Amino acid sequence: MLTKYIKAAMHQAKYKILSDDNTFYGEIPEFQGVWANTDTLEVCREELEEVLEEWIFLRVSRNLPLPNV
């Protein structure tokens, strides 16, 4: 169930190349504070997923709601 939720959330991720340093920035709009900024798109995706997992665990540990995906 958690894996499906993470996969669905990652499908909502948005990525862009930052013009000031040519790094990749990724975020998931409905997940406030979940973002990553790295040198490659692949690493950005991996880091974004790790941040998302930690964000989910924090929300669950504090009994806070999760966005619908």
mmCIF file of the C-alpha atoms, coordinates in Angstrom:
data_MODEL
# 
_entry.id   MODEL 
# 
loop_
_atom_site.group_PDB 
_atom_site.id 
_atom_site.type_symbol 
_atom_site.label_atom_id 
_atom_site.label_alt_id 
_atom_site.label_comp_id 
_atom_site.label_asym_id 
_atom_site.label_entity_id 
_atom_site.label_seq_id 
_atom_site.pdbx_PDB_ins_code 
_atom_site.Cartn_x 
_atom_site.Cartn_y 
_atom_site.Cartn_z 
_atom_site.occupancy 
_atom_site.B_iso_or_equiv 
_atom_site.pdbx_formal_charge 
_atom_site.auth_seq_id 
_atom_site.auth_comp_id 
_atom_site.auth_asym_id 
_atom_site.auth_atom_id 
_atom_site.pdbx_PDB_model_num 
ATOM 1  C CA . MET A 1 1  ? 0.000  0.000  0.000   1.00 0.00 ? 1  MET A CA 1 
ATOM 2  C CA . LEU A 1 2  ? 2.775  2.458  0.885   1.00 0.00 ? 2  LEU A CA 1 
ATOM 3  C CA . THR A 1 3  ? 4.684  1.561  -2.270  1.00 0.00 ? 3  THR A CA 1 
ATOM 4  C CA . LYS A 1 4  ? 1.618  2.261  -4.414  1.00 0.00 ? 4  LYS A CA 1 
ATOM 5  C CA . TYR A 1 5  ? 1.057  5.586  -2.658  1.00 0.00 ? 5  TYR A CA 1 
ATOM 6  C CA . ILE A 1 6  ? 4.672  6.657  -3.217  1.00 0.00 ? 6  ILE A CA 1 
ATOM 7  C CA . LYS A 1 7  ? 4.557  5.593  -6.855  1.00 0.00 ? 7  LYS A CA 1 
ATOM 8  C CA . ALA A 1 8  ? 1.327  7.542  -7.430  1.00 0.00 ? 8  ALA A CA 1 
ATOM 9  C CA . ALA A 1 9  ? 2.769  10.623 -5.724  1.00 0.00 ? 9  ALA A CA 1 
ATOM 10 C CA . MET A 1 10 ? 5.963  10.412 -7.786  1.00 0.00 ? 10 MET A CA 1 
ATOM 11 C CA . HIS A 1 11 ? 3.862  10.450 -10.962 1.00 0.00 ? 11 HIS A CA 1 
ATOM 12 C CA . GLN A 1 12 ? 2.766  13.954 -9.927  1.00 0.00 ? 12 GLN A CA 1 
ATOM 13 C CA . ALA A 1 13 ? 6.355  15.190 -9.632  1.00 0.00 ? 13 ALA A CA 1 
ATOM 14 C CA . LYS A 1 14 ? 7.412  18.205 -11.673 1.00 0.00 ? 14 LYS A CA 1 
ATOM 15 C CA . TYR A 1 15 ? 11.000 18.791 -12.764 1.00 0.00 ? 15 TYR A CA 1 
ATOM 16 C CA . LYS A 1 16 ? 12.854 21.724 -14.253 1.00 0.00 ? 16 LYS A CA 1 
ATOM 17 C CA . ILE A 1 17 ? 16.406 22.800 -14.966 1.00 0.00 ? 17 ILE A CA 1 
ATOM 18 C CA . LEU A 1 18 ? 17.421 25.852 -12.964 1.00 0.00 ? 18 LEU A CA 1 
ATOM 19 C CA . SER A 1 19 ? 18.983 28.453 -15.240 1.00 0.00 ? 19 SER A CA 1 
ATOM 20 C CA . ASP A 1 20 ? 21.348 29.897 -12.640 1.00 0.00 ? 20 ASP A CA 1 
ATOM 21 C CA . ASP A 1 21 ? 23.337 26.688 -12.088 1.00 0.00 ? 21 ASP A CA 1 
ATOM 22 C CA . ASN A 1 22 ? 21.907 24.122 -14.581 1.00 0.00 ? 22 ASN A CA 1 
ATOM 23 C CA . THR A 1 23 ? 20.872 21.743 -11.804 1.00 0.00 ? 23 THR A CA 1 
ATOM 24 C CA . PHE A 1 24 ? 17.646 19.766 -11.741 1.00 0.00 ? 24 PHE A CA 1 
ATOM 25 C CA . TYR A 1 25 ? 14.904 20.802 -9.344  1.00 0.00 ? 25 TYR A CA 1 
ATOM 26 C CA . GLY A 1 26 ? 12.013 18.476 -8.579  1.00 0.00 ? 26 GLY A CA 1 
ATOM 27 C CA . GLU A 1 27 ? 8.935  18.851 -6.421  1.00 0.00 ? 27 GLU A CA 1 
ATOM 28 C CA . ILE A 1 28 ? 5.540  17.277 -5.843  1.00 0.00 ? 28 ILE A CA 1 
ATOM 29 C CA . PRO A 1 29 ? 3.039  20.157 -5.788  1.00 0.00 ? 29 PRO A CA 1 
ATOM 30 C CA . GLU A 1 30 ? 0.525  18.692 -3.321  1.00 0.00 ? 30 GLU A CA 1 
ATOM 31 C CA . PHE A 1 31 ? 3.283  17.720 -0.871  1.00 0.00 ? 31 PHE A CA 1 
ATOM 32 C CA . GLN A 1 32 ? 4.480  20.925 0.774   1.00 0.00 ? 32 GLN A CA 1 
ATOM 33 C CA . GLY A 1 33 ? 8.199  20.870 1.490   1.00 0.00 ? 33 GLY A CA 1 
ATOM 34 C CA . VAL A 1 34 ? 8.953  17.806 -0.647  1.00 0.00 ? 34 VAL A CA 1 
ATOM 35 C CA . TRP A 1 35 ? 11.639 18.843 -3.133  1.00 0.00 ? 35 TRP A CA 1 
ATOM 36 C CA . ALA A 1 36 ? 15.106 17.935 -4.387  1.00 0.00 ? 36 ALA A CA 1 
ATOM 37 C CA . ASN A 1 37 ? 17.868 19.781 -6.251  1.00 0.00 ? 37 ASN A CA 1 
ATOM 38 C CA . THR A 1 38 ? 20.763 17.824 -7.788  1.00 0.00 ? 38 THR A CA 1 
ATOM 39 C CA . ASP A 1 39 ? 23.128 17.696 -10.763 1.00 0.00 ? 39 ASP A CA 1 
ATOM 40 C CA . THR A 1 40 ? 21.255 15.022 -12.744 1.00 0.00 ? 40 THR A CA 1 
ATOM 41 C CA . LEU A 1 41 ? 17.612 14.191 -13.353 1.00 0.00 ? 41 LEU A CA 1 
ATOM 42 C CA . GLU A 1 42 ? 18.084 10.577 -12.255 1.00 0.00 ? 42 GLU A CA 1 
ATOM 43 C CA . VAL A 1 43 ? 19.607 11.555 -8.908  1.00 0.00 ? 43 VAL A CA 1 
ATOM 44 C CA . CYS A 1 44 ? 16.949 14.240 -8.486  1.00 0.00 ? 44 CYS A CA 1 
ATOM 45 C CA . ARG A 1 45 ? 14.213 11.606 -8.870  1.00 0.00 ? 45 ARG A CA 1 
ATOM 46 C CA . GLU A 1 46 ? 15.918 9.288  -6.389  1.00 0.00 ? 46 GLU A CA 1 
ATOM 47 C CA . GLU A 1 47 ? 16.422 12.043 -3.828  1.00 0.00 ? 47 GLU A CA 1 
ATOM 48 C CA . LEU A 1 48 ? 12.864 13.306 -4.282  1.00 0.00 ? 48 LEU A CA 1 
ATOM 49 C CA . GLU A 1 49 ? 11.521 9.828  -3.545  1.00 0.00 ? 49 GLU A CA 1 
ATOM 50 C CA . GLU A 1 50 ? 13.657 9.584  -0.389  1.00 0.00 ? 50 GLU A CA 1 
ATOM 51 C CA . VAL A 1 51 ? 12.423 12.981 0.792   1.00 0.00 ? 51 VAL A CA 1 
ATOM 52 C CA . LEU A 1 52 ? 8.843  11.908 0.074   1.00 0.00 ? 52 LEU A CA 1 
ATOM 53 C CA . GLU A 1 53 ? 9.248  8.730  2.147   1.00 0.00 ? 53 GLU A CA 1 
ATOM 54 C CA . GLU A 1 54 ? 10.659 10.674 5.099   1.00 0.00 ? 54 GLU A CA 1 
ATOM 55 C CA . TRP A 1 55 ? 7.885  13.272 4.753   1.00 0.00 ? 55 TRP A CA 1 
ATOM 56 C CA . ILE A 1 56 ? 5.227  10.522 4.820   1.00 0.00 ? 56 ILE A CA 1 
ATOM 57 C CA . PHE A 1 57 ? 6.726  8.881  7.919   1.00 0.00 ? 57 PHE A CA 1 
ATOM 58 C CA . LEU A 1 58 ? 6.896  12.228 9.694   1.00 0.00 ? 58 LEU A CA 1 
ATOM 59 C CA . ARG A 1 59 ? 3.253  13.011 8.872   1.00 0.00 ? 59 ARG A CA 1 
ATOM 60 C CA . VAL A 1 60 ? 2.102  9.566  9.998   1.00 0.00 ? 60 VAL A CA 1 
ATOM 61 C CA . SER A 1 61 ? 4.130  9.777  13.230  1.00 0.00 ? 61 SER A CA 1 
ATOM 62 C CA . ARG A 1 62 ? 2.423  13.077 14.038  1.00 0.00 ? 62 ARG A CA 1 
ATOM 63 C CA . ASN A 1 63 ? -1.002 11.783 13.054  1.00 0.00 ? 63 ASN A CA 1 
ATOM 64 C CA . LEU A 1 64 ? -1.302 14.366 10.257  1.00 0.00 ? 64 LEU A CA 1 
ATOM 65 C CA . PRO A 1 65 ? -3.304 13.768 7.078   1.00 0.00 ? 65 PRO A CA 1 
ATOM 66 C CA . LEU A 1 66 ? -1.709 12.802 3.775   1.00 0.00 ? 66 LEU A CA 1 
ATOM 67 C CA . PRO A 1 67 ? -2.795 14.246 0.424   1.00 0.00 ? 67 PRO A CA 1 
ATOM 68 C CA . ASN A 1 68 ? -4.974 12.112 -1.827  1.00 0.00 ? 68 ASN A CA 1 
ATOM 69 C CA . VAL A 1 69 ? -3.167 10.834 -4.901  1.00 0.00 ? 69 VAL A CA 1 
# 
